[in-house]
Amino acid sequence: MVFFYFLAALSCWFGIQSLLNGLRYAAYLRRETSRALPQFHPFASVIAPGRGLEQGLSDNLRTLLDQDYPRYEVLFVFDALDDPAVRVVEELTALSAIKTQVVIAGPATDSGQKVHNLRVAVTMVDPQSEVLVFVDTDARPGKNWLQHLVAPLADETIGASTGYRWFFPQRGGIASRLRGVWNASVASALGSDTAKNFCWGGSTAIRRATFEKLEVSERWRGSVSDDFTITRVLKEARLPIHFTPRCLVASVGDCDCKELLEFTTRQIKITRVYAPHLWLALLLGSALFAIVFFGGLVLLILQILQILSPSFILPLALLIIFTLGATKSFIRWRAINIPHDQYRSSLRRDLLAHIFLWPIASLLYLINAISAGFSRRITWRGITYELKSPTEAVIISREF
């Protein structure tokens, strides 16, 4: 029990550090969302790679054509003309005054399909374009998303401006809400430290000149992860990544338990290949938490059953650990209300999930990390890849 209490003390210390990070994150969100935007509106090319239909696709894509931004174009990129999403795009663009293109990139051979789509699309942007903006088709940006994402690039020393996703379940359910809680901990890893920030491919803007100077398109060759790769390129160039809280875009939809496990494990497998140091830290951290918290619950039950001698230290330690995590979750949830004020009712419905499900999300991280240690095979948008290395991905099969 002495060793267990040592681990519990260590877990409490990590919990305190995590809570402090949560406070810094909330302060950053409040500070950044109250700051005036610079008047910087260069012509921007928004590139949206897609494959197949998904929940809310029409609503998601419609927001890209209704941005409060003076001059921009949208390129919708697919690997095949018979993709059912192409028809959705055609119906939307027929009613829009925004300049658009439907780009057919063809099947990928030496990289992930999304990366292949991006590499083709960047060669077809308008010649006057000064900023490249990348967005995922499962994101639902607000009306001011583009101007908020581009604005930080007024500072030419900034390498890229990025946002992240926040999941909003529609019907609810334990799997959908757990996905949101799991994802929230990644969202709060971004903040004021530009050296530690990372680009999220679903909402990133970069000056075209910077993109071409760093030869990002060539560095994407052989990669499956557009965001990990561009993050690495920018860090090698010592260019800061600015996190833009107003670009924490909504991702609206639901999932079942199978989809939850597939999504979360895929993210960690990609992390295992592209950032093994982060995967190792996740594995060790989540293992420590699982041993202390869930192992402690087992020991507490044994004490209640009088199989072990009772001690007030054990329930106190568990209470402290849970309270630290729940408090951080609440602080993070409250801060997210600032950029997502239009989703206040949905956020209120999710509050209890964020407070009480975070230990389950931590356990899920451990399961993901263990799975990633044994397999590098992922399925993404109907295509199965074997991730050989950060620069080599082998396509195993295609569903369509």
C-alpha positions in Angstrom: 0.0 0.0 0.0 2.9 2.3 0.6 3.9 2.1 -3.1 0.3 2.6 -4.1 0.1 5.8 -2.0 3.3 7.0 -3.7 1.6 6.5 -7.1 -1.5 8.3 -5.8 0.6 11.2 -4.6 2.2 11.3 -8.0 -1.1 11.3 -9.7 -2.4 14.1 -7.5 0.7 16.2 -8.5 0.0 15.6 -12.2 -3.6 16.5 -11.5 -2.6 19.8 -10.0 -0.4 20.6 -13.0 -3.2 19.7 -15.3 -5.6 22.0 -13.4 -3.1 24.8 -13.6 -2.9 24.3 -17.4 -6.7 24.4 -17.6 -6.7 27.7 -15.8 -4.1 29.1 -18.2 -6.1 27.7 -21.1 -9.3 29.5 -19.9 -7.4 32.7 -19.4 -6.0 32.5 -22.9 -9.4 32.0 -24.4 -10.8 35.0 -22.6 -7.9 37.2 -23.5 -7.8 36.2 -27.2 -11.5 36.3 -27.8 -11.7 39.9 -26.5 -8.8 41.1 -28.6 -9.5 43.3 -31.7 -8.8 41.8 -35.0 -6.2 43.4 -37.3 -7.6 44.6 -40.6 -6.0 41.9 -42.7 -8.1 40.4 -45.5 -5.9 39.1 -48.3 -7.4 36.8 -51.0 -7.7 33.4 -49.4 -8.1 29.9 -50.9 -10.2 27.6 -48.7 -9.4 23.9 -49.5 -11.9 21.3 -48.4 -10.8 17.7 -49.1 -13.6 15.2 -48.8 -14.6 11.6 -49.5 -18.1 10.2 -49.3 -21.2 11.4 -47.3 -21.2 12.0 -43.6 -23.5 13.4 -41.0 -24.5 17.0 -41.6 -22.4 17.3 -44.8 -24.6 19.8 -46.5 -24.9 22.0 -43.5 -21.1 21.9 -42.9 -20.2 22.8 -46.5 -22.9 25.6 -46.7 -21.0 27.5 -44.0 -17.9 27.7 -46.2 -19.9 29.6 -48.8 -21.3 32.0 -46.3 -18.2 33.5 -44.7 -18.1 37.2 -43.7 -14.9 37.7 -45.6 -14.4 40.0 -48.6 -12.4 37.9 -51.1 -12.0 34.2 -51.1 -12.6 31.0 -53.1 -13.4 27.5 -52.0 -12.0 24.4 -53.6 -13.8 21.1 -52.9 -11.5 18.2 -53.6 -12.4 14.5 -54.2 -10.6 11.5 -55.5 -13.4 10.5 -57.9 -16.2 12.3 -59.9 -18.8 9.8 -58.9 -18.3 10.5 -55.2 -21.8 11.1 -53.8 -20.6 14.2 -52.0 -19.9 15.9 -55.4 -23.6 16.2 -56.0 -24.1 17.8 -52.6 -21.4 20.4 -53.5 -22.9 21.1 -56.9 -26.3 21.8 -55.4 -24.8 24.2 -52.9 -22.5 26.0 -55.2 -25.3 26.5 -57.8 -26.9 29.0 -55.4 -23.7 30.7 -54.2 -21.9 33.8 -55.5 -18.6 32.6 -54.0 -16.0 31.5 -56.5 -15.7 27.7 -56.2 -14.0 24.7 -57.9 -14.6 21.0 -57.7 -11.2 19.4 -58.1 -10.9 15.7 -58.9 -7.5 14.6 -57.7 -7.7 10.9 -58.6 -6.8 8.0 -56.3 -3.7 8.3 -54.1 -0.7 6.1 -54.7 2.1 7.4 -52.6 0.3 9.1 -49.7 -2.9 9.2 -47.8 -5.9 10.2 -49.9 -6.6 13.4 -48.0 -2.9 14.5 -48.4 -3.0 13.6 -52.1 -6.1 15.7 -52.5 -4.5 18.6 -50.8 -1.3 18.3 -52.9 -3.4 18.5 -56.1 -5.6 21.3 -54.9 -2.8 23.7 -53.9 -1.6 23.7 -57.5 -5.0 24.9 -58.7 -5.7 27.9 -56.4 -6.3 31.3 -57.8 -3.0 33.1 -58.8 -3.9 36.1 -56.6 -4.3 33.9 -53.5 -2.1 35.0 -50.6 -3.4 32.6 -47.9 -4.1 28.9 -48.0 -6.8 27.7 -45.6 -7.4 24.0 -44.9 -10.7 22.7 -43.5 -12.3 19.3 -42.9 -15.8 18.5 -44.3 -17.0 17.3 -40.8 -16.3 20.8 -39.4 -19.1 23.4 -39.2 -17.4 26.8 -38.9 -19.1 30.0 -37.8 -19.8 32.9 -40.1 -16.6 34.8 -38.9 -14.4 31.7 -38.9 -12.3 32.7 -42.0 -11.5 36.2 -40.9 -10.6 35.1 -37.4 -8.3 32.3 -38.8 -6.6 34.6 -41.3 -6.2 37.6 -39.1 -3.1 36.4 -37.0 -1.2 36.0 -40.3 -1.0 39.8 -40.4 2.1 39.2 -38.4 4.5 37.8 -41.0 6.6 36.1 -38.3 3.6 33.7 -37.6 4.0 30.4 -39.3 0.4 29.3 -39.3 -2.9 30.0 -37.5 -5.0 27.1 -36.3 -8.1 26.1 -34.5 -9.5 22.8 -33.4 -12.7 20.8 -33.2 -15.3 20.6 -30.4 -17.9 17.8 -30.7 -21.5 18.5 -30.3 -23.8 15.4 -30.1 -27.2 15.7 -31.7 -29.2 12.9 -30.1 -26.7 12.4 -27.3 -25.9 8.9 -26.0 -22.9 7.7 -24.0 -20.6 7.1 -26.9 -21.2 10.5 -28.5 -20.7 12.3 -25.3 -17.6 10.3 -24.4 -16.1 11.2 -27.7 -16.6 14.8 -26.9 -14.9 14.4 -23.5 -12.0 12.5 -25.0 -11.5 15.1 -27.7 -11.7 18.0 -25.2 -8.5 17.2 -23.5 -6.6 17.5 -26.9 -8.4 20.9 -27.6 -7.1 22.3 -24.3 -3.5 21.3 -25.1 -3.4 24.4 -27.4 -2.8 27.8 -25.9 -0.4 30.8 -25.6 2.8 28.8 -26.0 3.2 29.0 -29.8 6.2 26.6 -29.7 4.1 23.8 -28.2 1.0 24.4 -30.4 0.2 22.2 -33.3 -1.7 22.6 -36.6 -5.1 20.9 -36.9 -5.8 20.1 -40.5 -9.5 20.8 -40.1 -8.9 24.5 -39.5 -5.5 25.9 -40.4 -4.4 29.0 -42.4 -0.8 29.6 -43.7 0.6 32.3 -46.0 1.0 30.9 -49.5 4.5 32.3 -49.6 5.4 30.4 -46.4 3.8 27.2 -47.7 5.8 27.3 -50.9 9.1 28.4 -49.2 9.0 25.5 -46.8 8.0 23.1 -49.6 5.1 21.7 -47.6 3.5 20.0 -50.5 6.7 18.0 -51.1 7.0 17.2 -47.4 3.5 15.8 -47.5 4.6 13.2 -50.0 4.2 9.7 -48.5 2.3 11.0 -45.5 -1.1 10.2 -44.2 -1.3 13.1 -41.6 -1.4 16.5 -43.2 -1.4 18.3 -39.8 1.4 16.4 -38.1 3.6 16.9 -41.1 2.9 20.7 -41.5 3.5 21.1 -37.7 6.8 19.4 -38.0 7.8 21.5 -41.0 7.0 24.7 -39.1 8.8 23.7 -36.0 11.9 22.8 -38.0 11.7 26.3 -39.5 11.2 27.7 -35.9 8.0 29.4 -37.0 5.4 29.9 -34.3 1.9 28.4 -34.6 -0.9 30.7 -33.3 -3.9 29.1 -31.7 -7.1 31.0 -32.6 -9.9 30.2 -30.0 -12.6 31.7 -32.3 -11.7 28.9 -34.7 -12.6 26.1 -32.3 -15.1 24.8 -34.9 -18.2 22.7 -34.2 -18.3 19.1 -35.3 -21.9 18.1 -35.1 -23.0 14.5 -35.0 -23.2 11.2 -33.2 -21.3 7.9 -33.0 -21.8 4.5 -31.6 -19.3 2.6 -29.4 -17.6 0.9 -32.4 -17.2 4.3 -34.2 -15.9 5.8 -31.0 -13.2 3.2 -30.5 -12.2 3.3 -34.2 -11.9 7.1 -34.2 -10.0 7.4 -31.0 -7.6 4.5 -31.7 -6.9 5.9 -35.2 -5.9 9.2 -33.8 -3.5 7.7 -31.3 -2.0 5.3 -33.9 -1.3 8.3 -36.1 0.3 10.0 -33.1 2.4 6.9 -32.4 3.9 7.1 -35.9 4.3 10.9 -36.2 5.0 11.9 -32.6 6.2 8.8 -30.7 7.2 10.9 -27.7 3.7 12.1 -27.2 2.4 8.6 -27.5 4.8 7.3 -24.9 3.8 10.2 -22.5 0.2 9.4 -23.1 0.7 5.6 -22.5 2.6 6.2 -19.2 0.3 9.0 -18.0 -2.9 7.1 -18.7 -1.5 3.9 -17.2 -0.6 5.7 -14.0 -4.1 7.2 -13.7 -5.8 3.8 -14.4 -3.7 2.0 -11.8 -4.3 4.7 -9.1 -7.9 5.6 -9.8 -9.5 2.4 -11.0 -7.2 0.3 -8.9 -8.0 2.5 -5.9 -11.7 1.9 -6.5 -11.1 -1.8 -6.3 -9.1 -1.4 -3.1 -11.9 0.8 -1.7 -14.5 -1.9 -2.3 -12.2 -4.5 -0.6 -12.0 -2.1 2.4 -15.8 -1.7 2.5 -16.1 -5.5 2.4 -13.6 -5.6 5.2 -11.2 -7.8 3.2 -8.6 -5.1 3.7 -8.1 -2.9 6.7 -10.0 0.4 6.3 -8.1 3.7 5.9 -9.3 7.2 5.3 -6.3 8.0 3.1 -7.5 5.9 0.2 -11.0 7.5 -0.3 -9.4 11.0 0.4 -6.8 10.4 -2.4 -9.5 9.2 -4.8 -11.7 12.2 -4.0 -8.8 14.6 -4.6 -7.9 13.0 -7.9 -11.5 13.0 -9.1 -12.1 16.6 -7.9 -9.0 17.9 -9.7 -10.0 16.3 -13.0 -13.6 17.4 -12.7 -12.6 20.9 -11.8 -10.4 21.2 -14.9 -13.2 19.8 -17.1 -15.6 22.3 -15.7 -13.2 25.2 -16.3 -12.5 24.0 -19.8 -16.3 23.6 -20.5 -17.0 27.1 -19.2 -14.3 28.6 -21.3 -15.6 26.9 -24.5 -18.9 28.7 -24.0 -17.1 31.9 -25.1 -16.3 31.0 -28.7 -19.4 28.7 -28.9 -22.1 31.0 -27.5 -24.5 29.8 -30.3 -24.3 26.3 -28.9 -25.0 27.2 -25.3 -28.0 24.8 -25.0 -26.0 21.9 -26.3 -23.1 22.7 -24.1 -25.4 22.7 -21.0 -26.6 19.3 -21.9 -23.0 18.1 -22.1 -21.8 19.5 -18.8 -22.4 16.4 -16.6 -20.6 14.3 -19.2 -17.5 16.5 -19.0 -17.5 16.4 -15.2 -18.2 12.7 -14.7 -16.9 10.9 -17.8 -13.4 12.2 -17.8 -12.0 9.2 -15.9 -13.6 6.9 -18.6 -12.0 9.0 -21.3 -8.6 8.6 -19.6 -9.1 4.8 -19.5 -10.0 5.0 -23.2 -6.8 6.8 -23.9 -4.9 3.9 -22.3 -6.7 1.4 -24.5 -5.9 3.5 -27.5 -2.3 3.8 -26.6 -1.9 0.1 -26.0 -3.6 -0.7 -29.3 -1.2 1.8 -31.1 1.7 -0.1 -29.6 0.8 -3.2 -31.4 -0.6 -2.0 -34.8 0.0 0.7 -37.3 -3.0 -0.1 -39.5 -5.8 2.4 -39.7 -9.0 2.7 -41.8 -9.9 6.3 -42.8 -12.8 7.3 -45.0 -13.1 3.7 -46.4 -9.4 3.3 -47.1 -7.1 1.0 -45.0 -3.5 2.1 -44.6 -0.4 0.5 -43.1 1.7 3.4 -41.6 5.2 2.3 -42.2 6.8 5.6 -41.1 6.0 9.3 -41.2 6.9 9.4 -44.9 5.6 6.0 -46.0 2.0 4.9 -46.0 0.9 1.7 -47.9 -2.7 1.5 -49.1 -4.0 -1.9 -48.2 -7.6 -1.7 -49.5 -10.4 0.6 -50.6 -14.0 0.1 -49.8 -15.1 2.4 -52.7 
